[in-house]
Amino acid sequence: MGRLDKLPPYLFAEIDAARDRAAAQGVDVVDLGVGDPDQPTPKALVDLAAAAVRLPEHHRYPPGRGDARLRRAIAGFLRRRHGVDADPESEILVLVGSKEGIAHLPLALVAEGDNVLVPDVGYPVYTEASILAGAEPRLFPLSVDRAFLPDPRVLGRLADARTRLLWLNYPNNPTGAEAGAGLYAPLAELAEARGFVLANDAAYLEVSLDGHRPVSLLEAVDHRRQRVIEFHSFSKMFNMTGWRLGFAVGNSGVVGQLARVKQSIDSGAFAALQEVAAAALAIGAADRLLVDVMKPYAQRRRAIAAALAKAGLAVFPTQATFYVWARVPAGETSLGFCGRVLRDLGVVLTPGVGFGPGGEGWFRISLTAPDDRIAVAARRLEDL
């Protein structure tokens, strides 16, 4: 069996197809499935990009690890916002979107027959990338009883001599759960003791609905002593999903291994866009932009949560990410429930089982739809 044959079905493609069929039948569909910001990239950044693409120096291959100005801007941003001291030369790597780096990390770390510890529930790419690299994904549970945080004792039992990587994702997609030093520190010690890498997908680290700052893995551990790496995304920070920019930061050895893989696979992100990203992270600019970008999500969450409460459905409480994670009604499966909501109400939801077996009994709502469509969806959901 080839590695592609081992990949699980891509549920999200099936959801898109069901949405399109409903729309073709004349249904007024409100899509709350995809986590793609509906607001445009801030105009100031678009204007900078329009000027930058005209510069001939940006029409050549960019530096392999990313433009030095952007790496310095990333280091400054992390220092100011999270108190993280990262060397731009050896501990920061610019990515063609954080998903690219996440998918390539197993290629840097695993050999055929090794295993990777993957959260259930979690972003499907952790499992898929492990399989494509020839590793065995080993699921560890995230349950509401532990606020969707892993149990270090379970991880200690799952890890063995062939474990090479442990994936975390906080703030968490799909649940919105947050982690802190109380979780990160012992897991970093476990990784060090067992000889594997600890990675945190921090794509939603800056997505805060009430202005608080979720904790970075690198705030809680010493990345110069421990083999840890964290992935960040410009997509969610600045509504730049289509621009495909992100970065990895962490232990120089791990970052260097990922950089070696990238040397064989891609030639870096468009230099003009890296110039824009550096400007977005500049002192003063980042905080202003983040406030504006995050502004719509709190009210949208309140509207959806109120509608679900009226319908009698429980919602996991969080002020991080732009997702709502809620329980399906008793007696229904997540797939069956989301299918019913699409057929009866014309609202696209994501079944929790799409994030792993542990997501059964839950569904995810994305708040990345215009306010008026969120309001329409909320009115419909009240009738569940």
N, C-alpha and C positions, 0 to 999 in steps of 0.2 A: 504493500500500500504506500503510495506517495504521500508526502507531507500535506499537500493540498487536500488530499482525500481525508485526512485526519481532522481538518478544520470543521468546527460545528457550523450548522447553517447560520447564515447571517440574518438574524431575525429582523433587523432594522430595514433591510431591503424589502422584506415581505410586508412590513408595516407601510412603507412608502407605496408599495404596489396597491395595497388595500385602500389607502388614502386616495390614490389616483383613480381607482375604479369608482369610488364613491363620488368624487368630483365629476367624473365623466357622466355619471347618472344624474347630475344636476343638484347634488347635495351641496349646501353651503358649509364647507368643511372648515373648521378652525383647527389648525395644526399646532398642538402643544407637545409634539413629540421630539422634534429636533432641538438640540442645544446650540443654536446658531443665533447670536444677537441680531435682533431686528433693526436696531438703530444703526445708522451709518458710522463709519470711521469719522472721528472728529474732523471738522473742516480744516483746522489748522494743519493737521497731519496730511490730509489729502493735498493741500496747497504745497506743502513742502515736497511731497512726492512728485507732483507735477513739475516742479523745478528740477528736482534731483535726477529724474529720468533723462533730462536733456543734456546732462553733463557727460562728456565722452569718457571720462575716467571711470564712470560706473558701467560702461558697456563691455568691460573685460571680466575675466574670472575674478571673483573676490578671494581674499585670503582664506585659506582652508579652515582655520579655527574661527573665522569671523573677523569683521573689521575691528581694528584695534580701538577706534573711538567708541564703537558700540560696546565692546567688552569692558572698557573703562566706565562707560555710563551704567552698565549693568552692575559693576562692582560698587559704584557710588550709590545707586538705588538700593541695593541690598544692605549696604552699611547704614544708610539713613533710615530706611523703613523697618528693617528687621535686626539690625545690629550684627550682621554677618560680615566677616572680613574675608573676602575672596580675592585671590591673585588673578588679575585679568589675563595674565600670560599663560598660566598653567592650570587654573581651576575653573575656567569659564569657557564654554563652547557654544557658539551660535548654531542653531538648528533650523532646518526647513520646516518649522512647526514642531511643537513638542511631541506630537504623535510620531514623527519621523525618528526622533531620538529614542523614544520609548520602544518603538518596534525594532530598532537596531541594537539596543543594549544587549539583549540575549546573544546576538551574534558575536559580541565582544567577549562574552564571559563563559559561555557553555560549550561543552563538547557533547557529541552524540551519547545519549543515555544519562546525562545529568538531569537534575530536576530544578524547577523554579516554584517557589511558594507564591500562590496567587489568591487574592481575596475573593470570596464568594459572599456578598455581591461585589461586582467590580466591572470596570471598563473591559470589554471583550478583548482589546488589543493585547493585554498582558498574557492571556492564554494563547491567543493566536500567534503572537510573536515567539512565544516559547516553543510551540509546536514547529513553526517554520525553521527555528534554529536547531531542531533535533532534540529538544529537551522535553521532559515530562512535566506538565503543569500539575502541581499538587494544590488543591483548593483548601483554604482554611476558612472557617465560618466567621461571618460578621452578623450578629443578631441584635435585635432591638433590646434584648435583656442586658447587653453590654454597651448600649448606645452605639452600636455598629463599630466598635473597636475590637481588635483581635485580642485573644487571650495568649499571652506569652508562653504559658505552659503548653498549650496546644501546638504552637509553633515549634517549641522545643522538642515535642514528640514527632512532629512531621519532618523536621530537618534531619538529614543524615550526611554521610561523608561525600555524597554526590550533589548536595544542595549548593547552588552557585549564586542564587539571587532570591531576595524577598521583596515583593512589591507592596508598597503602601500607596494610598491615594487620599490625602487629607489637605484641605476639606474634600469630602468624599462625593463622588458621582457614582451612584444616583442619590444617596441618602441625605447629603448635606452635613453629615457628622464631622466633627472637628477633633483633632488630636493635639496633644501638647507634650511637654517634656516628660511628664509622667509615663507616657507610652514610648516616646522615641528613645529615651536614654536606655531603658532595659533591652529594647529590641536591638539597638546598636551594639550593646555589649554581647547579646546573644550572637549577632552576626560576626562580631570579632572573634568570639570564642570558637565558633563553628567554621569560620573561614569563608563566609559568603558575603556578598554585597547587599547592603540595604538601600533601596531606592524609593523615593517618594515622588509621586506624580502630583505636583503642586499647581496644576493648571488653574485651579480656582482659589489660589491663596489670596488674591486681591479682591475677590468677589464677596464683599461684605455688605449686608443689607442695612446695618445699623452703624457703620463706621468703625467697628472694632477691627483689630488686626489679628487674624488667625496666625498660629505659630508655625514658623518654618522648621523643618527637620534640622536645618543647619544652625538654628538658634539653640537647639537642645543638645547637640553633640559636637565633638571636635572632629571636623572633617579632615584635618591634617593627620590625625592619629587613626581614625576609623574609616573603613572603606564604605563611604556613603555618597550618594549622588541624588540631586533633586532636579526635577524638570519643571520649567516655567513656560508660560504661554503669553504671547502678546494678543492672542485672539480674544481672550475673555477680558483682559485688562483694558483694551482700547478698541474693542469692536473691530478687530483686524483678522477675522477668521480666514478670509480669502487671500490675505497677504502671505500667509505661511511663514511665520517667524516665531521662533521660541529660543530657549537656551537651556543648557544643562550647567549645573554648578556643583562642585563638591571636591572630593578627594582627587588630587592631581593624577594619581595612577589610574583610577577608574575613568576619569574624564579623558585621559590620554588613550586608554583602550578604545573608548567610543570614537574618539577622533580618528584613530587608525582605521576603524571600520568605514567611517564616512569618507576617508580618502579614496576608498575603493568603490564607493557607491554614488556619491554626488559631488558636485563642484561648488556647493555653498548657495546661500540665499542671495538674491539680486542685491547688489551693493547699494543701489539707490534706496531700497526699502530699509536696509540696515541703517542708513543715514537718518531716515525718518524715525526709526525706532530709538536711536540714540537721542534724538531731540525730545521724543516723548518721555524719556526717563530723566531728563535734565532736572536740576534743582528747581522746584517750584512747579514746573510743567506737569510732572507726574501726578502730584497730589490734586491739582486742579482738574486734570483730565479724568482721574479716577472718580472723583466726586460726581462729575457730570455723567460719566458712563454708568455708574451704579445707581443713580437717582431713581429710575423707574421701577426697580425690582421690588422694593419694599412694599409699595402700594399694590403692585400686582400680586404679591404673595398674600397680602391681607385679603384681597378680593377672592382669590381662589380658596384660601384656607377657610374663609367664612362660608363660601358656597359648599365646600365639602363637609363642614361642621353641620350645616343645615340639612345636608343629605344623610348625616349620621355616620360619616366616615372619619376615622382617626388619622391625624397627620403627625409625622415625626417633627418635633420642634427644632428649628435651627434658624440662624441668621447668616448662614454662609451658603455659597453657590446660588445659582438662579433656578434651582429645582425645588419642587414640592414632592415629598415621598409619602405616600399614603396607603392605607390598607384597603384591599378590595372588600366588598360586602361578604359576609359569612356565606359559605356554601358555593362561592364562585372561584374559579381559577383566574389568575391574572390575565392569561390570554383570552379566556372566555369573556371576562368583564370588559377588557379594552375593546374587544370585537363588538360587544353589545353597545358600548358607548358610541362607537363610530357609526354603527348601523342606526341606532335610535336617536342619537343626539347630534351626530355630525361632528364630534370632537375626537381628535387623535390624541391618545395617551400612549405611553410606552409601558408594556407589561414588565413587571419586575423580573420575571423569569429570563428576560433577555440579558440580564446582568449576572446570570448564574442560577443554579437550582435554589440557592438561598433567597432569591428574590420572589419566589412563589408566595402569593398572598399579598403582594404589594404592587403598586404602579407608580410611575414617575410622570410628573407634569413639568414641562419646561415653561419658564416665564418669559421666553424670548419671542413673544408675539406682540404686535402693537396694542396699546392700551384698550382701544375700542374692541379688538378681537378678544382680549382677555375678559372684558366685560361681558361680551356675548357668551363666551364659554362658561363664565361663572353663572350666568342666569340659567344656562342649560343644565349645568351640573347640579344645581339646586334640586332638580327634579329626579335625580337618581333614585 
